Amino acid sequence: MKPFGGQQIRSREGDEDTSSLVAGRHIEGPDFSAHYRSNRTIRRAIAPIAALLLSIVALTAPPLSAPTAGQEPLALGVDANAEGNGPLTLSTVDPCVSVSRGDAFDVDIYIRDVQELLAWQLYVGFDPAVLEVTGRDVEMFLAGNPGSSVLDVSGRVDDPGLYPVAAADTSDPPTPDSGSGVLFRLSMRAAGRGTSEIELIVRDVDGDGLADLGPLLRNVDGDVLGDTNGDTIFDGPIESAQVAVDTACEDVPPGATPATSSDGGISPALLAIAAAGGAVAFLAAGFVALRLVKGSRASSG
């Protein structure tokens, strides 16, 4: 596990360096130490340069146009009951699920009507006094096509109620996915009695009227998906869900669910850190994917 862009990045393989996973090779033998020191020096030099370049890309990438008449809008949401869902299929979406304290269960974060998705990043918010995350699976929607190679570049934020998740398909040739399905699955445990919102965070951290933290989606051409105001953050419909612990969903009072734009009790300072560091992790994955896309197109041309 290595620091990247101000956050700790953990791969699905454990603590292995993400850059070595991207390179797709391991160095062994008597010259390992020398090679490792050399590679480590190179990686340290590349990281800040890549962060600067990728930030520029994020600010200059054009948003895609709105859906045409008759076309369903791109949408994101949370399904409180994962039963019946698959990487490329969605069953009935449940806005609430009732569990008992100590129960383990899964919730799905889904996407609808997307075109050629290649990389994404989202932040999941919940009440840590009621719920805790025990695991995640990002090899869902992006892994739907044969030949996909999904890289988990999820970061970490020092707040138990804010959970960042990010992934990119780095296959060569690229295998973007279209349609609807489960972006990723969260494994959770009911930690305490009460009701918790599970939401996809969208926040204006600096108060300039534009979102700084929220869903980021890119397609195979590097275009930002679902952004209508140029801030790179998804502006389409987002549905949240609730988990009721030791109580029935019917007993949850109307209006108890906070709006997606509320702060959910998460520290603004931590949101700012997440916005700065998390975006770098997402863009790094997108950068790797886009390099593969451009290389593939150049060789085919």
Secondary structure, 3 states (H helix, E strand, C coil): CEEECCEEECECCECCCHHHHHHCCCCCCCCHHHHHHHHHHHHHHHHHHHHHHHHHHHHHCCECCCCCCCCCCCEEEEECCCCCCECCECCCCCCEEEECCCCEEEEEEEEEEEEEEEEEEEEEECCCCCEEEEEEECCCHHHCCCCCCEEECCCCCCCCCEEEEEEEECCCCCCCEEEEEEEEEEEEEECCCEEEEEEECCECCCCCCCCCECCEEEECCCCECCCCCCCCCCCCCEECEEEEECCCHHHCCCCCCCCCCCCCCCCHHHHHHHHHHHHHHHHHHHHHHHHHHHHHHHHHC
